[in-house]
Amino acid sequence: MFKDDGKMVAGLKLLMGGMSLTMICIVIATCMKSDMFHLSPIVLNEPWFSTTLVDFYFNITILSAWVIYRENSWLRSIAWIVGFICLGSIATTFYVFLQLLCLKSGQGLEAVLLRKDKN
């Protein structure tokens, strides 16, 4: 599909690693300013708050199905799913980043999307 999968993979590694690190920094900065366990009733009653939660968990369901399909180990799948739920896009981008790092020379992006070899 792409003329140079190597450049695409390198770009995606940079993107996923950068997104993961950016989210870590944003979460740390936000934690220093705000307590996420004591949300204002104004926030809790905002319709976008519940919509965002439903959207998040729908995305988690899709990602979880992919990870269960892709991974060879139930334990590893469950660990990643817990990470997705607890850490959101930090875990998601880190998972994709690690999968890109594991690509062998000559493998294309389809190796990231498809089920891992059982060997």
C-alpha positions in Angstrom: 0.0 0.0 0.0 2.8 2.4 0.9 5.9 2.7 -1.1 8.2 2.7 1.9 6.7 0.8 4.9 9.9 1.4 6.8 9.4 5.2 6.8 5.7 4.7 7.7 6.6 2.4 10.7 9.3 4.9 11.9 6.8 7.7 11.7 4.2 5.8 13.6 6.7 4.8 16.3 7.6 8.5 16.8 3.9 9.4 16.8 2.8 6.7 19.3 5.7 7.2 21.6 5.3 11.0 21.5 1.5 10.7 22.1 2.1 8.4 25.1 4.7 10.7 26.6 2.6 13.8 26.0 -0.4 12.2 27.8 1.8 11.2 30.7 2.9 14.8 31.1 -0.6 16.2 30.8 -2.0 13.7 33.3 0.8 14.5 35.8 0.3 18.2 35.4 -3.5 17.8 35.8 -3.0 15.6 38.9 -0.9 18.4 40.5 -3.7 20.9 39.9 -6.9 18.9 40.5 -8.3 15.9 42.4 -10.1 13.6 39.9 -12.0 11.8 42.7 -13.8 14.9 43.8 -15.6 16.2 40.8 -17.9 19.2 41.0 -21.7 18.4 40.6 -21.6 20.9 37.7 -19.2 18.5 35.9 -21.1 15.3 36.9 -24.4 16.7 35.7 -23.0 17.9 32.3 -24.4 15.7 29.5 -21.0 15.7 27.8 -19.5 14.0 30.8 -21.7 10.9 30.5 -21.3 11.0 26.7 -17.5 11.1 27.0 -17.6 8.1 29.4 -19.8 6.0 27.1 -17.5 6.9 24.2 -14.4 6.0 26.2 -15.8 2.6 27.2 -17.0 1.8 23.6 -13.5 2.5 22.5 -12.1 0.3 25.2 -14.4 -2.5 24.1 -13.1 -2.3 20.5 -9.5 -2.2 21.6 -10.1 -5.1 24.0 -11.5 -7.2 21.3 -8.5 -6.5 19.1 -6.0 -7.2 21.9 -7.8 -10.5 22.8 -7.7 -11.5 19.1 -4.0 -10.4 18.7 -2.3 -11.7 21.8 -1.5 -15.3 22.5 -2.0 -15.0 26.2 -5.2 -14.4 28.2 -3.1 -13.0 31.1 -1.3 -10.5 28.8 -4.6 -9.5 27.2 -6.3 -8.9 30.5 -3.3 -6.9 31.8 -3.4 -4.7 28.7 -7.2 -4.2 29.0 -6.9 -3.2 32.6 -4.2 -0.7 31.5 -6.5 0.7 28.8 -9.3 1.2 31.4 -7.0 2.8 34.0 -4.7 4.8 31.8 -6.7 5.4 28.6 -4.7 6.7 25.7 -1.4 6.4 27.6 -1.7 2.6 27.6 -3.3 2.5 24.1 -0.5 4.5 22.4 2.2 2.6 24.4 0.7 -0.7 23.4 0.8 0.3 19.7 4.3 1.7 20.2 5.6 -1.6 21.6 4.0 -3.6 18.8 5.7 -1.3 16.3 9.0 -1.8 18.1 8.6 -5.6 17.8 8.3 -5.6 14.0 11.1 -7.5 12.4 12.9 -6.1 9.4 10.7 -6.4 6.3 7.5 -6.8 8.2 4.7 -4.4 7.2 2.1 -2.7 9.3 -0.3 -5.6 8.8 1.9 -7.5 11.3 0.9 -5.0 14.0 -2.8 -5.5 13.2 -3.0 -9.2 12.8 -2.8 -12.1 15.3 0.7 -12.9 16.6 2.4 -16.1 15.5 1.7 -18.8 18.1 5.3 -20.0 17.7 
